[in-house]
């Protein structure tokens, strides 16, 4: 695990991150983080899907600069790019979620924390808003102590993951040797880390139950269909999060880039829509914003940056993507992320 920054070779740092992380992360952990489920079709095709989006730039709009500020559930952030909830943060860097939150905070970005965090929620700090990702167990009440500690520590919202009745098989990571890897920190916010973790029977009522028991808005993560998005809102969801779990659940599930337009159209102006999956550049972020996303979240790239240089790596990741996004928006004739839908090519209309 890295205690000192890793000096990268020449090239775009964002492109080099996976190889830089591979140097400092235990091979078994790295294989687990990189793997998709089954044949890894969904995991592999995600980045390319964003490159299929095309733009119609605006001109003569008189914009001298671009302002990246936006808001998520009413909380202002400096960038529409945030950190997705990811496991194994303590396995890639000693400071784990503390460093991830600190890096996001330095960049003015929102950070989502996994429920299986290796850091106590009370140690995350409350200087910037953070969200807690939630898996509900079959016995829902078993999750209440964890939810209560998150509320007390300052969580601003819950992110209910709904695409995981159980983990999808990851053949690419099965052969790796985990001997000697210390996982004693695993699920440190649970009194019993081995408590039941996934409910096979999640339903719309769970959204209302979470909100009622915590008072926090509930963002539903793992939505790929317009009809499901509407069902989430009808059940009380505060927002919808388009995700295929990084290609780690149902393999051959559609890419988030291809699902986003349908979900946005289905919910209209009823709520904000977020997305993750395969975003690797400022142009990818512009594509997501153009398709109607309010925010774009990073999973594997954030883990890579954390592994390479802790909080500074996470801040650099967000800062460099922000620089690329600002340039892309400016060249597209947009003054802010809110203008991005105006430059999307409407393939259905032939323009």
N, C-alpha and C positions, 0 to 999 in steps of 0.2 A: 504493500500500500504506500502511496506517495506521501512523504512529509515535506518534500521540497518541490517547487515547480519543475516541470519537464520542459526543456528547451526544444521546440519543434524545428524540423528542417524547413527549408524554404518552401513557400507555397501558401495557398489559402488555408489559414489555420482551421477554419470550420471543416474543410475537406479532410484535413489530417487528423482530426480528433479521434476517429475510431482506432486508427493505428497507434496513436499516442496512448490511448487508454489501454489498448491491448498489452502494451509494454509494462504497465504498472498494476494491472488487475490480475488476480489469480485466474489461471486458464479456465477452471471449472465455473467460476463466477461469470467471467466474460462470455463463455459459451452460453450460459443460461440467459444472460441479459440480451444477447444478440439473437437467440433462437426464436423462430416462429413455430407454430404448431404444425404437426403432420409434415406435409411436403414444403411448407414455408412459401406457398404461392402468394398469399396475401401480404406477408411480411416483405417479400422481395419486390412486389410490384408497386408498393405504396409511394416511394419517391417519384417514380416515373409518371404516376397518375397526375401529379400536380403539374408536370411539364407539358401536359396535353392542353392545359387551359390557355386560351389566347385572349389578348387585350385589344381594344380600340382606343388608343390614347386620345385624350382631350387636349386641345391646343388653344392658345390665346385666352387663357383663363385668368391671367394676371396674378398668379400665385408666386410670390417671391420666396416662400419657404413652406416647409411642411411641419405640421404639429402632430406628433404620434400619440398624443394623449387621448385616452378614451375612458370608459367606465365599465366595470363588471358588477352587475347587481347594485348599481348606484355608487360604488366605491371607485374613485378616480385612480387610474394607474397611468404611468408614463409611457407605456407601450402596450399594444394589443397582443404581444407575445408573452405567454406565461409558462410556468413549469407544471407539467403533468405529474400526477402521483405515480411514483415508481418504487418498486421494492429494491432491497439490497443496497441502500445508500451507505450504510455503515460497512458493508463489505467492500466498497470501492474507495472509501475515504474514512479515516477515523472519526471525523466530525459529522459525517452523515448528513442528516436532515438539518442540523444546525447550520452547517456550511451552505446547504442548498438554499435555505431561507435567507441567510445573510447575503448571499450573492444576488438573489432575486431582489431583495430589499434595496441593495446598492444600485440596481438598475431600474428601480421603480416598478418592478413587475410583480404580478400575483404568483404565489407559490401554492401548489396543492400538496398536501402531506398524506402519505399512505397510512391506512389504519394499522398496518403491520410495521409501523415506524420503529426504528431502533433508538429513537430519542424520545424522552418524555415530553409531552406536549408543553408542560410548564417551562421547559428549558428552551423553547423555540423563540421566546420573546414576543412582544405584542406591538412592536413599533410599526409593523406593516400588516395588512390583512392577509390571512392565509385560510385555505379551505381544507377540510378533512375529507379524504376519500373513505367510503364505507362499504364493506362487504357485510351483509346481514346474515347471521347464522340461522339455522333452522329454528332454534329457540331464541326468538328476537330479544328477549329480556336479558340474555347474556351479554348483549352489546351495550346495555345502558351505562354501566360504570365507565366504559371507554368514552362514550358520547358525553357523559357529564364532565369528565375531566377535560375533554376538548373544549366544551363550552366555557368552562371555568378558565381555561388557558387563553381564550380569545379567538377561537375559530369563528370565522365570519359566515361560513356556509358549509353544508355537507354535500359531497359528491357521491351519490349512490351508484355503484357499479352494478349494472343489470345484465351483463352478458356472460356471467361466470357462475352457472349453477355448480360447476366444478372446473378445475383447470384443464385446458386442452393439452393433449399429449405433445411433448416436445422431444422428438426423437434425436434431433441434432445435439442436444445437451445431455442425453441419458448416459453416454459412455464416459463422461468426464469424472475424474476422481476428486471428491470433495474432502479427502482426508486432510486434517490439519487446519481446516477453515473454522474459525471461531464464530459461531452463530448464537452465542449466549445472550446477545442483545435482542434477539428476534422477538418482535411483538412486545416490547418492554412496557407498553401501556396496558397490557392485559394482566390480570392477577394470575391467570393460567394461560400461558402462551399456546397450549395445545387445545384450547377450547374449540369446539365446533366452529368452522370458519365460513362455510358457504351454504346458503339455502337453495334447494332445488325448486322451491315453490314461490319465488318472488312474484308479487302481483301489484296492481295499482294501489291497493290499500297501504302498502308499505311506505309509499311516498308520504301520505298523510300521517301515518304513525310516526315517522321520523320527525316531521315538522312539529307535530303535537308534543312529542316528548322532549324536544330540544328548543323549540322556538326559532330554529334557524331555517333559512331558505334551503330547499333541496334541489340540487342540480342533478339531472339523471344522465349518467354516462353509459355509452354503449348502444346508442340509438343509430340505426342505419335506414329507417323507413319513415315516410311521412305519416302513415297512419299510427305508428307507434309513438311518434312525437306528439301528435294530437292527444293520444290517450294519456301520455305523461302529464300534459298541461291540464287536461280535464280532471286528473287525479290530484292536482295541486302542486305540480313541479314549478319551481321558479324559473328554470331555464333547462335547455336541452343541450347535451354534449354528444356530438357525432364522433364515434370512435369504434374501431374494430379491435381494440385492445392490442394494437401494434402487430396484428396478425398472429396473436398468441392464443386465440380461442378457436372459433370455427374457421379452418383454412378454406380458402377460395371464397370467403366473404368478400363482398364488394369493397373497393377502396373507399376511404372517407372522402376523397376528392370527388368521386362519382356519386356518392350518396348525399353530399352536402346540399346540392341545389334542391333536391326533392324535399328534404327536411325543412329548409328555409321557406320554400313555397308553402308547405303544409301549415306551418305555424304563423306565417304572415308577420304582423306586428304585435303578436300576443306575447312574445318573449325574445330573449337573446339566445343565440345559438353559438356554441363553441365547437372546436374541432381539433383533433390531433391526428398523427399518423403520417410519417414520411416527410415532414416539413424539414428542409435542409438549407433554405436560402431565403433572402428577402423577397425574391420573386415568387417563391412558393407561398409566403405569407400574403403577398399581394393577391395571388390567385385565390386563396381562401377568403380573404376579405371581399374580393370581387364577387365570389359566389354567395356572399351574404353572412359569413361568420362575423360575430362581434369580437371573438378572441381566438387565438391559435396557441395550442399548448405543445411543449416539447417533452418527449420522453427519453429515448436513448441518447440524443445529443446532450441533454442535461446531465445524464449519468457520466458520459464520456468527459465532459468539461469538469465535473466534480472530481472525477478520478485523477485528472491531469493536474489540476491546480486548485482544488477546494473552492472556497467561496469566490476567489479571484477568477477562477476558470468559469464559474457560472455567470458572474458579472460580465466577463469578456464575451462569452457566448451571446448573451442577450444584447450587449452593446453593439457587437459586430453585426448581428442580425438586424438590429435597429437601424444601423447606418445603411445597410443594404436596402432595407424597406423604405427608408426615407428617400433614397435615390430613386427607387422604383416608383414610388408614389409621385415624386416630382416629375419624372420623365413621362408618367402617365397623365399628368395634368391634374393631379389630385392634391388638395391642400391638407387632407386629413384622411384617416382610415374610413371615415363615414362616406367619402366620395368614391371609394373603390368600386362599388357595384355599377357605377356609371360607365366603367371602361370594359366590362365583361362582354365578350362576343356572345351574342344570343344565337346559338347554332339552330335552335328550333325555328327562329324567324329568318334564318339565312343571312344574318348580319353580325 
